[in-house]
Amino acid sequence: MARQTVVVTGASSGIGRSLALAWAARGAVVVLSGRDDDALESVAREVKAAGGEGIATAGDITDEEQRRLLVDRALHDTGRIDVLVNNAGRGYYAAFRDLDIDEMERLFRLNVLAPVRLTQLALEPLMRSQGAVVMLSSVAGVVAAPHLGAYAASKFALEALSISMRAELRTSGVRVVVVRPGPVGTAFRKNSVAVGVPAGIRPAGATEQTPDEIARQTLRAVDRSRAVIETSAFVRVASFTSRVAPPLFRLVAARMARG
Ligand SMILES: NC(=O)c1ccc[n+]([C@@H]2O[C@H](COP(=O)([O-])OP(=O)(O)OC[C@H]3O[C@@H](n4cnc5c(N)ncnc54)[C@H](OP(=O)(O)O)[C@@H]3O)[C@@H](O)[C@H]2O)c1
């Protein structure tokens, strides 16, 4: 059987790096995307050591030409795409009144528009391989905390697009897997934009997961064709409560906003 080709965005660090190594351990060819060339080359070496093949493809995925180059590189070098992991993303912590529209546009270009466009570009090869699209959402894709409105809006948008895409692709054989982590121990908070508030909200009861744990659960979800996975008890409780008891959730959010 041919080696699987897995394209991972945001593979230079954090969850993306762990995903790349988890697929490498299965012998996959992992096409690694990110802007930091040196970090990607280093992950490519780790991928090789883990039993896979790493193809470092540096570029900014908010740029259409770079997106095309990424998908073309995967097809040119391996002839196939089995899994596209839309993982690259960042946070934006700010009070609603401080939200900067240009910053929000940059956020949406990375967290929403890049995954949409990359998935469109990879769709034909994914149909041929009967493959999977993985969308890295967040607990913020179903729950909006104070000072996280813009980030949550980007992840809510990703969730909505995933729901309709999954329905449209139902007979195509392409699976759409949404991953919803809570806090994970990565450079996410350091790489986020924060204005007037600290980067990082960790509500009581939310313990940090490791990126390796998120990767392990993600591969299992792809294997089992799961539509959505919530990666911790904290995410499951927050997600459930926000739907069944919205007034309670509004109280908690108001208390969080007061600090
Ligand atoms: N960590 C958490 O607590 C947490 C919780 C829930 C969901 N998530 C989601 O998980 C995903 C991964 O986050 P992480 O925690 O692993 O954070 P991270 O360590 O900051 O990784 C983000 C990745 O995105 C890449 N990236 C950023 N801007 C890019 C651009 N314009 N073009 C190409 N690549 C770009 C970065 O690479 P370069 O710098 O090399 O470009 C990096 O590899 C994100 O979608 C995030 O929203 C994270």
The ligand as an ORCA input file, in Angstrom:
! r2SCAN-3c Opt
* xyz 0 1
  N      -2.809     25.975     22.457
  C      -4.070     26.055     22.805
  O      -4.392     26.307     23.990
  C      -5.159     25.809     21.791
  C      -6.457     25.503     22.270
  C      -7.481     25.285     21.357
  C      -7.221     25.351     19.994
  N      -5.949     25.652     19.542
  C      -5.741     25.744     18.098
  O      -4.723     24.825     17.738
  C      -4.049     25.287     16.565
  C      -2.548     25.186     16.766
  O      -2.152     26.055     17.809
  P      -0.895     25.774     18.764
  O      -1.410     25.748     20.147
  O      -0.081     24.642     18.282
  O      -0.118     27.179     18.590
  P       1.343     27.541     18.062
  O       2.369     26.726     18.750
  O       1.413     29.033     18.166
  O       1.318     27.100     16.536
  C       0.731     27.862     15.524
  C       1.288     27.409     14.187
  O       0.670     28.182     13.144
  C       1.677     28.608     12.246
  N       1.270     29.856     11.595
  C       0.880     31.013     12.202
  N       0.621     31.955     11.287
  C       0.870     31.376     10.061
  C       0.782     31.849      8.730
  N       0.386     33.092      8.436
  N       1.096     31.001      7.716
  C       1.522     29.742      7.998
  N       1.591     29.235      9.247
  C       1.278     30.057     10.265
  C       2.917     28.790     13.123
  O       4.085     28.626     12.364
  P       5.077     29.815     11.891
  O       5.238     30.750     13.045
  O       6.307     29.060     11.503
  O       4.389     30.434     10.725
  C       2.783     27.616     14.079
  O       3.372     26.460     13.539
  C      -4.577     26.710     16.305
  O      -5.539     26.681     15.282
  C      -5.242     27.089     17.625
  O      -6.285     28.029     17.439
  C      -4.917     25.874     20.417
*
